[in-house]
Amino acid sequence: MDAEKFTKKNKLLAGRGIKVTKNNEHYSGILLPSPENSENLHLKLSSGYNIGVKIEGKIKIEKLPESKKIGKAQKKEISQNNSLPKISILHTGGTIATRVDYRTGAAFSSFDPQDLLSMFPELSQIGNFSSKLLANMWSDDLRFEHIALIAKEVKNAHEKGASGIIIGMGTDNLAVGSAALAFTLEECPIPVIFVGAQRSSDRPSSDAGMNLICAAKFIAKTDFAGVAICMHNSSSDDKCAILPACKTRKMHSSERGAFKAINDIPIALVDFSVEKIEFLKKDYSRRSEQKIILKPKFENKVALFKIHINMHPDQFEFYSKNKYKGVVIEGTGLGHTPGHNPNQFTKIHEKFFPALKKLISSGCTVVMTTNTIHGRVQMHVYDKGADLTKLGVISGEDMLPETAFVKLSWLLGNYKPAEAKELIGKNLRGEISEFTKYT
């Protein structure tokens, strides 16, 4: 039966608590509006998760007492201690300050400092907070213009006395955003910590509060300076990892411990329960009285190009025709692309290297990274890698493909092409390791 007809027949209203019994199983939650032509009743459970119950067979519906709307956290006037470090929170969206309205199922975001302190009162014992919304969006929508805006606001907050910055962002591109900002901040004498949440802040399994509180503690209690990420170190609520901005990747779609340092280790671990901060690195940047220096330009005509089987030469030719200034290749293994003709099915591969040569001859900077994520590019092991090097493809060492992409875009936005080619293989922000350890 159609869900809309079913709810009308049973006089059920969205936002009302109901108990559904089907096949001797019981589901209690808040009835959500059903999509058009849906055959399911949609419920939001007390855990915060949504389920669908198909309308078929014998279904018993029991209306629960009128539910209380849960949305915006009750605002409490919490006084701030001006003697504590001044910390500015810059929001770009995501679930870090999100609750759920269980009457409608909709997410509610609040960026007011008092709302944040009401939600996470521990913050008032750590720092003196201000809060500003820069953009309310998914991190999928992130563009270089947003990075320039964030950098400008970081500089403004520091000039107004902030001793540290927290940047709230959606997790899908949080690591890429942190890498881009790390290059944009040519000089950064204070901690700038990216924080996200895999689960909204009113779920029992939320990581929002712990990530935010650990980031604030790290800012308030250490001498670290520079851009980093603070997220759960594992699925447990024990420690958060302070991760390097240019060597971190989101490695799971939903786990709380999704963010991992690749070809590197965390900078530090913040123990949430015993308030202990353990530095795993000793060579991190320290705070100073230096002013923040920005280089916020990025070249838009740069692409990240993934190598895969059954490719066609016109995929390479696209970048020549559209006059791209830079291309980062996510190659296979040690840094390879199609290009040789080993058997009767690969005649078309003879066109790949000429297409790459044409692209590089046009002035485009082409950088090779690896799709294996872990490990580094080594283009002198096999003849194919050596052939690519002769064409002018530059090794990206052990840079993550996304980091190499934002680095090349930033270099071409701020330096001449010849300088960018020279700097792409040099370690500027911790993005390249001197060697890759076996673990």
SEDO-616237 format. One record per residue (C-alpha): residue number from 1; x, y, z. Coordinates in pm, 1 decimal. Example, Ala and Ser with C-alpha at 12.3 -4.5 7.8 and 13.67 -1.06 7.14 Angstrom:
2
1 / 1230.0 / -450.0 / 780.0 .
2 / 1367.0 / -106.0 / 714.0 .
This chain:
439
1 / 0.0 / 0.0 / 0.0 .
2 / 109.7 / 356.4 / -64.4 .
3 / 247.8 / 513.7 / 256.1 .
4 / 54.9 / 837.9 / 206.3 .
5 / -277.1 / 651.8 / 180.9 .
6 / -185.0 / 432.5 / 477.4 .
7 / -105.6 / 728.6 / 704.1 .
8 / -426.3 / 908.2 / 605.2 .
9 / -635.0 / 595.7 / 665.3 .
10 / -483.1 / 552.0 / 1012.0 .
11 / -483.2 / 926.7 / 1089.7 .
12 / -107.0 / 933.9 / 1142.3 .
13 / 83.1 / 1263.0 / 1139.3 .
14 / 449.0 / 1314.6 / 1065.6 .
15 / 633.9 / 1405.4 / 1384.5 .
16 / 414.1 / 1183.7 / 1600.9 .
17 / 558.0 / 894.9 / 1799.8 .
18 / 424.2 / 554.7 / 1693.7 .
19 / 490.9 / 188.7 / 1765.5 .
20 / 479.6 / -43.5 / 1465.2 .
21 / 432.2 / -418.4 / 1516.6 .
22 / 498.3 / -645.4 / 1220.4 .
23 / 582.8 / -1017.2 / 1218.1 .
24 / 612.0 / -1009.4 / 1599.6 .
25 / 880.1 / -740.8 / 1579.1 .
26 / 832.1 / -395.5 / 1731.9 .
27 / 965.2 / -61.5 / 1610.6 .
28 / 912.4 / 258.7 / 1805.8 .
29 / 1007.7 / 600.2 / 1677.5 .
30 / 899.3 / 927.4 / 1523.2 .
31 / 700.7 / 903.5 / 1200.0 .
32 / 881.0 / 1089.1 / 921.3 .
33 / 727.6 / 1229.8 / 603.5 .
34 / 728.0 / 958.4 / 335.5 .
35 / 868.9 / 1015.6 / -13.2 .
36 / 616.5 / 1017.2 / -297.5 .
37 / 489.1 / 668.3 / -396.3 .
38 / 679.7 / 507.8 / -110.5 .
39 / 556.7 / 172.8 / 22.7 .
40 / 742.7 / 214.8 / 352.5 .
41 / 669.6 / 385.6 / 680.7 .
42 / 978.3 / 587.0 / 771.1 .
43 / 1069.0 / 608.4 / 1139.9 .
44 / 1344.6 / 790.0 / 1324.1 .
45 / 1456.6 / 576.7 / 1617.0 .
46 / 1575.4 / 716.2 / 1948.1 .
47 / 1932.9 / 632.8 / 1839.3 .
48 / 1901.6 / 890.8 / 1563.5 .
49 / 1898.0 / 634.7 / 1282.3 .
50 / 1614.7 / 608.2 / 1028.6 .
51 / 1446.0 / 283.0 / 923.8 .
52 / 1176.3 / 192.5 / 672.8 .
53 / 901.7 / -61.1 / 749.7 .
54 / 731.9 / -198.8 / 437.0 .
55 / 353.6 / -173.7 / 443.1 .
56 / 250.1 / -532.0 / 375.9 .
57 / 82.9 / -815.3 / 560.9 .
58 / -49.3 / -756.0 / 912.7 .
59 / 74.8 / -429.9 / 1062.9 .
60 / -37.7 / -297.7 / 1398.3 .
61 / 2.1 / 74.6 / 1472.6 .
62 / -3.8 / 219.4 / 1823.2 .
63 / 13.6 / 595.4 / 1876.8 .
64 / 256.0 / 695.5 / 2148.8 .
65 / 212.7 / 996.9 / 2378.8 .
66 / 277.7 / 1331.0 / 2209.3 .
67 / 651.5 / 1356.8 / 2155.1 .
68 / 855.2 / 1654.3 / 2250.2 .
69 / 1028.3 / 1839.6 / 1971.7 .
70 / 1403.2 / 1802.8 / 1994.0 .
71 / 1597.9 / 2044.9 / 1782.8 .
72 / 1792.3 / 2344.6 / 1893.4 .
73 / 1976.8 / 2279.8 / 2215.5 .
74 / 1830.6 / 2470.5 / 2505.1 .
75 / 2032.0 / 2788.4 / 2529.5 .
76 / 2193.2 / 2847.3 / 2864.0 .
77 / 2375.5 / 3161.7 / 2951.0 .
78 / 2722.0 / 3025.0 / 3018.2 .
79 / 2976.8 / 3284.5 / 3113.9 .
80 / 3317.0 / 3269.7 / 2949.2 .
81 / 3645.0 / 3315.3 / 3132.0 .
82 / 3843.9 / 3592.5 / 2966.0 .
83 / 4164.4 / 3469.2 / 3129.1 .
84 / 4151.4 / 3149.6 / 2921.0 .
85 / 4297.5 / 3129.6 / 2567.3 .
86 / 4085.5 / 3292.8 / 2299.9 .
87 / 3976.3 / 3032.6 / 2046.5 .
88 / 3780.7 / 3112.7 / 1731.2 .
89 / 3558.3 / 2851.6 / 1565.0 .
90 / 3501.2 / 2902.2 / 1192.2 .
91 / 3219.1 / 2690.5 / 1048.9 .
92 / 3179.4 / 2571.5 / 692.1 .
93 / 2901.1 / 2320.5 / 753.4 .
94 / 2904.2 / 1950.8 / 836.5 .
95 / 2758.1 / 1771.5 / 1137.8 .
96 / 2991.1 / 1913.4 / 1404.9 .
97 / 2720.9 / 2147.4 / 1541.9 .
98 / 2417.6 / 1952.2 / 1419.2 .
99 / 2123.5 / 1810.7 / 1607.3 .
100 / 1812.4 / 1640.7 / 1472.9 .
101 / 1453.6 / 1759.5 / 1499.5 .
102 / 1276.8 / 1431.7 / 1571.6 .
103 / 937.1 / 1570.6 / 1472.7 .
104 / 1048.6 / 1629.8 / 1114.0 .
105 / 1364.8 / 1424.6 / 1085.6 .
106 / 1548.0 / 1734.1 / 964.6 .
107 / 1895.0 / 1832.7 / 1078.5 .
108 / 1934.1 / 2157.9 / 1269.5 .
109 / 2266.1 / 2340.5 / 1276.5 .
110 / 2360.3 / 2609.6 / 1521.9 .
111 / 2673.1 / 2820.9 / 1507.0 .
112 / 2602.1 / 3057.1 / 1795.1 .
113 / 2872.2 / 3040.4 / 2067.3 .
114 / 2612.7 / 3004.5 / 2342.9 .
115 / 2447.9 / 2715.6 / 2158.1 .
116 / 2783.5 / 2543.2 / 2122.6 .
117 / 2859.3 / 2592.9 / 2491.6 .
118 / 2512.9 / 2463.3 / 2581.7 .
119 / 2576.4 / 2155.1 / 2370.6 .
120 / 2935.2 / 2109.4 / 2492.1 .
121 / 2965.0 / 2288.3 / 2830.9 .
122 / 3317.7 / 2148.5 / 2884.1 .
123 / 3441.2 / 2405.1 / 2633.9 .
124 / 3384.1 / 2690.7 / 2880.2 .
125 / 3655.5 / 2541.8 / 3104.3 .
126 / 3908.3 / 2525.6 / 2819.3 .
127 / 3893.3 / 2855.7 / 2635.4 .
128 / 3713.3 / 3179.3 / 2561.0 .
129 / 3521.0 / 3107.2 / 2242.0 .
130 / 3388.3 / 3304.0 / 1948.6 .
131 / 3206.8 / 3146.8 / 1656.8 .
132 / 3143.6 / 3249.2 / 1296.6 .
133 / 2962.3 / 3085.1 / 1006.0 .
134 / 3157.6 / 3119.8 / 679.9 .
135 / 2946.8 / 2888.0 / 464.4 .
136 / 2689.1 / 2620.5 / 539.1 .
137 / 2752.4 / 2347.0 / 285.1 .
138 / 2865.6 / 1992.7 / 222.1 .
139 / 3241.1 / 1958.9 / 184.2 .
140 / 3166.1 / 1817.5 / -163.0 .
141 / 3097.0 / 2179.4 / -258.2 .
142 / 3443.0 / 2297.1 / -154.2 .
143 / 3623.3 / 2519.7 / -405.6 .
144 / 3952.8 / 2707.5 / -400.4 .
145 / 3763.7 / 3031.2 / -335.8 .
146 / 3644.0 / 2882.5 / -6.1 .
147 / 4003.9 / 2803.9 / 94.8 .
148 / 4103.0 / 3165.7 / 26.1 .
149 / 3805.8 / 3284.5 / 236.3 .
150 / 3898.4 / 3053.3 / 525.8 .
151 / 4260.3 / 3172.5 / 513.3 .
152 / 4149.2 / 3535.9 / 524.8 .
153 / 3921.5 / 3468.6 / 824.1 .
154 / 4199.8 / 3280.0 / 1005.2 .
155 / 4423.7 / 3583.1 / 961.2 .
156 / 4148.4 / 3821.1 / 1079.9 .
157 / 4075.7 / 3608.2 / 1389.2 .
158 / 4443.5 / 3594.7 / 1480.4 .
159 / 4478.8 / 3970.9 / 1443.1 .
160 / 4182.6 / 4009.1 / 1681.5 .
161 / 4361.7 / 3805.8 / 1946.1 .
162 / 4273.9 / 3441.7 / 1878.4 .
163 / 4549.7 / 3211.3 / 1996.0 .
164 / 4404.0 / 2920.6 / 1801.5 .
165 / 4144.1 / 2841.8 / 1535.7 .
166 / 3906.5 / 2548.3 / 1497.7 .
167 / 3759.0 / 2495.7 / 1150.5 .
168 / 3442.2 / 2287.8 / 1138.5 .
169 / 3396.2 / 2109.3 / 805.6 .
170 / 3212.7 / 1813.7 / 656.8 .
171 / 3432.5 / 1506.0 / 669.5 .
172 / 3425.4 / 1392.9 / 304.7 .
173 / 3677.1 / 1655.0 / 188.7 .
174 / 3805.0 / 1771.0 / 527.2 .
175 / 4152.3 / 1620.8 / 468.9 .
176 / 4181.0 / 1781.5 / 124.8 .
177 / 4066.2 / 2115.0 / 267.3 .
178 / 4327.7 / 2097.2 / 541.3 .
179 / 4604.0 / 2031.1 / 285.7 .
180 / 4490.9 / 2323.1 / 69.2 .
181 / 4485.8 / 2559.7 / 367.9 .
182 / 4829.9 / 2440.1 / 481.3 .
183 / 4978.3 / 2561.7 / 152.5 .
184 / 4777.1 / 2885.3 / 159.2 .
185 / 4913.6 / 2981.3 / 502.9 .
186 / 5273.9 / 3056.9 / 409.2 .
187 / 5345.3 / 3145.5 / 771.7 .
188 / 5119.6 / 3016.9 / 1050.6 .
189 / 5232.1 / 3094.8 / 1409.7 .
190 / 4919.7 / 2950.3 / 1578.6 .
191 / 4734.9 / 2616.1 / 1571.8 .
192 / 4462.7 / 2586.8 / 1306.8 .
193 / 4277.8 / 2259.2 / 1365.3 .
194 / 4019.4 / 2106.2 / 1130.4 .
195 / 3742.3 / 1919.1 / 1311.6 .
196 / 3452.0 / 1717.6 / 1175.4 .
197 / 3200.7 / 1459.6 / 1290.5 .
198 / 3096.6 / 1131.7 / 1135.2 .
199 / 2771.6 / 1129.6 / 1335.9 .
200 / 2546.1 / 1412.8 / 1451.0 .
201 / 2591.7 / 1551.1 / 1799.3 .
202 / 2271.6 / 1417.1 / 1955.6 .
203 / 2330.1 / 1052.5 / 1865.5 .
204 / 2460.4 / 831.6 / 2145.1 .
205 / 2741.1 / 728.6 / 1908.2 .
206 / 2833.1 / 1084.2 / 1807.1 .
207 / 3198.5 / 1181.0 / 1780.0 .
208 / 3125.5 / 1555.2 / 1748.6 .
209 / 3170.9 / 1659.5 / 2110.2 .
210 / 3486.3 / 1459.2 / 2175.9 .
211 / 3654.9 / 1576.1 / 1854.7 .
212 / 3573.5 / 1939.9 / 1928.3 .
213 / 3676.0 / 1924.4 / 2295.2 .
214 / 4003.1 / 1744.2 / 2218.8 .
215 / 4086.8 / 2002.4 / 1950.0 .
216 / 4022.4 / 2283.9 / 2200.4 .
217 / 4238.7 / 2115.2 / 2465.9 .
218 / 4520.1 / 2066.4 / 2217.2 .
219 / 4509.1 / 2434.8 / 2122.8 .
220 / 4493.0 / 2553.1 / 2484.2 .
221 / 4757.2 / 2324.2 / 2633.4 .
222 / 5034.7 / 2286.0 / 2371.7 .
223 / 5286.1 / 2497.1 / 2182.5 .
224 / 5194.3 / 2349.3 / 1843.3 .
225 / 5159.2 / 2583.1 / 1544.7 .
226 / 5035.4 / 2511.5 / 1193.6 .
227 / 4745.6 / 2331.1 / 1028.0 .
228 / 4633.3 / 1988.5 / 1150.5 .
229 / 4324.8 / 1766.5 / 1188.0 .
230 / 4161.5 / 1641.1 / 1508.8 .
231 / 3941.6 / 1330.6 / 1475.5 .
232 / 3879.4 / 1003.5 / 1662.9 .
233 / 4188.6 / 781.6 / 1668.1 .
234 / 3970.3 / 469.0 / 1666.1 .
235 / 3603.6 / 375.8 / 1697.4 .
236 / 3637.7 / 394.4 / 2077.1 .
237 / 3580.7 / 710.7 / 2280.6 .
238 / 3930.3 / 711.7 / 2426.8 .
239 / 4168.7 / 924.5 / 2218.6 .
240 / 4165.4 / 1174.6 / 1935.0 .
241 / 4454.3 / 1191.4 / 1691.5 .
242 / 4611.2 / 1519.3 / 1582.8 .
243 / 4688.1 / 1437.1 / 1220.5 .
244 / 4920.6 / 1606.4 / 968.1 .
245 / 4730.6 / 1831.6 / 728.9 .
246 / 4897.1 / 1706.9 / 409.5 .
247 / 4937.7 / 1336.6 / 490.8 .
248 / 4587.7 / 1240.2 / 606.7 .
249 / 4306.2 / 1061.8 / 428.1 .
250 / 3951.0 / 960.5 / 515.6 .
251 / 3972.9 / 581.5 / 490.5 .
252 / 3617.4 / 475.4 / 580.9 .
253 / 3278.5 / 615.0 / 485.6 .
254 / 3119.3 / 599.5 / 830.8 .
255 / 3352.3 / 472.8 / 1106.3 .
256 / 3442.4 / 726.9 / 1373.8 .
257 / 3811.5 / 642.5 / 1339.5 .
258 / 3805.7 / 694.7 / 963.6 .
259 / 4091.4 / 946.3 / 937.0 .
260 / 4442.7 / 804.9 / 915.3 .
261 / 4790.4 / 942.0 / 854.5 .
262 / 4924.4 / 788.4 / 532.3 .
263 / 5298.7 / 723.6 / 499.2 .
264 / 5324.9 / 911.4 / 828.4 .
265 / 5216.5 / 902.6 / 1193.1 .
266 / 4988.1 / 1129.4 / 1398.8 .
267 / 5145.6 / 1441.6 / 1543.4 .
268 / 4994.8 / 1370.1 / 1885.7 .
269 / 4725.4 / 1178.7 / 2070.5 .
270 / 4480.6 / 1357.0 / 2301.0 .
271 / 4345.2 / 1126.9 / 2572.8 .
272 / 3988.3 / 1234.6 / 2635.2 .
273 / 3932.8 / 1066.9 / 2971.0 .
274 / 4255.7 / 1146.2 / 3158.1 .
275 / 4334.1 / 1476.1 / 2981.6 .
276 / 4676.7 / 1362.4 / 2864.5 .
277 / 4840.6 / 1486.3 / 2545.2 .
278 / 5116.4 / 1265.9 / 2404.3 .
279 / 5328.7 / 1398.5 / 2118.2 .
280 / 5439.4 / 1126.8 / 1877.6 .
281 / 5640.7 / 1374.5 / 1671.6 .
282 / 5909.8 / 1598.5 / 1812.1 .
283 / 5982.4 / 1804.4 / 1500.7 .
284 / 5652.2 / 1993.5 / 1479.1 .
285 / 5630.7 / 2372.4 / 1431.1 .
286 / 5607.6 / 2583.4 / 1748.0 .
287 / 5412.8 / 2901.3 / 1815.7 .
288 / 5578.2 / 3235.4 / 1750.9 .
289 / 5504.4 / 3606.8 / 1731.9 .
290 / 5523.3 / 3592.0 / 1350.6 .
291 / 5230.8 / 3742.6 / 1162.2 .
292 / 5025.3 / 3516.0 / 938.0 .
293 / 5133.7 / 3542.1 / 574.5 .
294 / 4887.4 / 3433.4 / 305.1 .
295 / 4940.0 / 3309.1 / -48.4 .
296 / 4576.9 / 3239.4 / -135.5 .
297 / 4589.9 / 3201.7 / -515.2 .
298 / 4515.1 / 2871.4 / -689.1 .
299 / 4526.5 / 2783.9 / -1058.6 .
300 / 4187.3 / 2645.1 / -1165.4 .
301 / 4313.2 / 2473.1 / -1482.1 .
302 / 4459.6 / 2178.9 / -1289.2 .
303 / 4313.6 / 1827.3 / -1286.2 .
304 / 4343.5 / 1501.9 / -1094.2 .
305 / 4333.3 / 1214.7 / -1341.4 .
306 / 4289.0 / 849.8 / -1239.3 .
307 / 4443.6 / 568.2 / -1444.8 .
308 / 4225.3 / 261.5 / -1494.9 .
309 / 4193.5 / -31.3 / -1734.6 .
310 / 4045.5 / 4.4 / -2084.5 .
311 / 4138.8 / 369.6 / -2123.0 .
312 / 4120.4 / 572.5 / -2445.5 .
313 / 4371.7 / 826.4 / -2581.6 .
314 / 4114.3 / 1106.8 / -2603.6 .
315 / 4101.3 / 1104.5 / -2223.6 .
316 / 4458.3 / 1237.3 / -2225.8 .
317 / 4392.1 / 1464.0 / -2524.5 .
318 / 4114.2 / 1645.3 / -2335.6 .
319 / 4366.2 / 1833.2 / -2122.7 .
320 / 4566.9 / 1949.3 / -2426.1 .
321 / 4256.9 / 2067.7 / -2608.9 .
322 / 4137.2 / 2260.3 / -2301.6 .
323 / 4481.5 / 2409.0 / -2226.1 .
324 / 4527.0 / 2275.9 / -1874.8 .
325 / 4823.7 / 2416.1 / -1682.4 .
326 / 4871.3 / 2111.7 / -1461.3 .
327 / 4764.1 / 1748.0 / -1432.0 .
328 / 4824.5 / 1510.8 / -1140.7 .
329 / 4803.0 / 1148.5 / -1251.5 .
330 / 4690.4 / 888.1 / -1000.6 .
331 / 4887.9 / 611.7 / -1167.4 .
332 / 4911.5 / 242.8 / -1091.9 .
333 / 5169.5 / 82.8 / -865.1 .
334 / 5503.1 / 261.7 / -872.6 .
335 / 5365.7 / 526.5 / -1109.3 .
336 / 5251.5 / 387.6 / -1443.4 .
337 / 5001.6 / 449.8 / -1723.9 .
338 / 4913.3 / 257.5 / -2039.3 .
339 / 5160.2 / 328.2 / -2321.0 .
340 / 5320.9 / 3.7 / -2441.8 .
341 / 5179.5 / -242.9 / -2694.3 .
342 / 5248.0 / -594.2 / -2557.3 .
343 / 4980.4 / -792.3 / -2749.8 .
344 / 4715.2 / -787.9 / -3019.5 .
345 / 4457.9 / -605.7 / -2804.1 .
346 / 4673.8 / -308.7 / -2704.1 .
347 / 4750.6 / -137.2 / -3036.5 .
348 / 4554.0 / 165.2 / -2912.4 .
349 / 4804.0 / 208.7 / -2626.9 .
350 / 5065.0 / 333.7 / -2873.7 .
351 / 4873.2 / 663.0 / -2880.4 .
352 / 4897.0 / 731.2 / -2505.0 .
353 / 5259.2 / 843.4 / -2474.9 .
354 / 5236.0 / 1077.1 / -2778.4 .
355 / 4924.8 / 1232.0 / -2619.3 .
356 / 5114.6 / 1282.8 / -2292.7 .
357 / 5416.0 / 1425.0 / -2476.5 .
358 / 5191.3 / 1673.7 / -2657.5 .
359 / 5035.2 / 1777.5 / -2325.0 .
360 / 5373.1 / 1832.1 / -2155.7 .
361 / 5512.3 / 2012.8 / -2461.9 .
362 / 5223.5 / 2259.4 / -2436.2 .
363 / 5365.7 / 2376.0 / -2101.7 .
364 / 5144.4 / 2162.2 / -1876.5 .
365 / 5310.0 / 2032.7 / -1559.0 .
366 / 5232.4 / 1661.0 / -1518.2 .
367 / 5294.4 / 1491.1 / -1181.4 .
368 / 5273.2 / 1119.4 / -1106.2 .
369 / 5124.7 / 975.0 / -784.6 .
370 / 5008.4 / 622.9 / -699.8 .
371 / 4665.1 / 469.9 / -654.2 .
372 / 4798.6 / 236.2 / -385.3 .
373 / 4774.8 / 523.6 / -132.6 .
374 / 5048.7 / 371.4 / 86.0 .
375 / 5404.6 / 368.7 / -48.6 .
376 / 5568.4 / 603.9 / -297.8 .
377 / 5623.3 / 654.0 / -667.4 .
378 / 5945.9 / 506.8 / -809.2 .
379 / 5965.1 / 557.7 / -1184.1 .
380 / 6304.9 / 396.2 / -1247.1 .
381 / 6221.2 / 35.9 / -1159.3 .
382 / 6034.8 / -60.4 / -1479.1 .
383 / 6089.3 / 58.5 / -1835.7 .
384 / 5739.2 / 206.3 / -1853.2 .
385 / 5812.7 / 438.3 / -1560.2 .
386 / 6146.3 / 536.2 / -1716.8 .
387 / 5968.2 / 613.5 / -2045.7 .
388 / 5722.0 / 839.1 / -1863.7 .
389 / 6010.3 / 1021.4 / -1695.0 .
390 / 6171.9 / 1081.6 / -2035.8 .
391 / 5845.2 / 1236.6 / -2152.9 .
392 / 5869.3 / 1487.6 / -1866.5 .
393 / 5636.4 / 1335.4 / -1608.7 .
394 / 5750.5 / 1443.3 / -1259.5 .
395 / 5753.4 / 1202.2 / -965.8 .
396 / 5516.9 / 1295.9 / -686.2 .
397 / 5723.1 / 1091.2 / -437.1 .
398 / 5485.6 / 974.0 / -158.7 .
399 / 5231.3 / 1255.7 / -182.4 .
400 / 4867.1 / 1159.0 / -164.6 .
401 / 4702.4 / 1223.6 / -503.8 .
402 / 4464.9 / 1484.1 / -356.0 .
403 / 4749.1 / 1661.0 / -175.6 .
404 / 4957.6 / 1670.1 / -495.4 .
405 / 4654.9 / 1816.0 / -675.1 .
406 / 4604.3 / 2107.4 / -433.7 .
407 / 4980.8 / 2162.9 / -406.9 .
408 / 5023.6 / 2186.8 / -785.6 .
409 / 4719.5 / 2417.8 / -812.4 .
410 / 4866.8 / 2639.1 / -539.5 .
411 / 5215.6 / 2642.0 / -692.0 .
412 / 5086.0 / 2736.6 / -1036.7 .
413 / 4872.6 / 3007.3 / -877.7 .
414 / 5165.5 / 3169.2 / -697.8 .
415 / 5479.2 / 3084.6 / -897.6 .
416 / 5599.2 / 3071.8 / -1256.7 .
417 / 5561.4 / 2730.6 / -1426.9 .
418 / 5938.4 / 2660.8 / -1413.7 .
419 / 5940.9 / 2736.7 / -1038.7 .
420 / 5633.4 / 2519.5 / -983.7 .
421 / 5804.5 / 2224.8 / -1157.7 .
422 / 6104.6 / 2266.8 / -930.4 .
423 / 5899.7 / 2301.7 / -609.5 .
424 / 5646.6 / 2022.4 / -670.3 .
425 / 5900.3 / 1757.2 / -567.7 .
426 / 6023.7 / 1946.7 / -261.4 .
427 / 5876.9 / 1907.8 / 86.1 .
428 / 5707.7 / 2238.4 / 177.3 .
429 / 5442.0 / 2150.4 / 438.8 .
430 / 5523.6 / 1794.5 / 542.1 .
431 / 5355.5 / 1651.6 / 230.7 .
432 / 5662.8 / 1451.0 / 121.4 .
433 / 5848.1 / 1205.6 / 346.1 .
434 / 6222.2 / 1167.6 / 302.0 .
435 / 6172.4 / 790.4 / 284.5 .
436 / 5885.3 / 549.6 / 335.6 .
437 / 5918.4 / 324.6 / 639.1 .
438 / 5812.7 / -38.6 / 619.1 .
439 / 5543.4 / -112.7 / 879.4 .
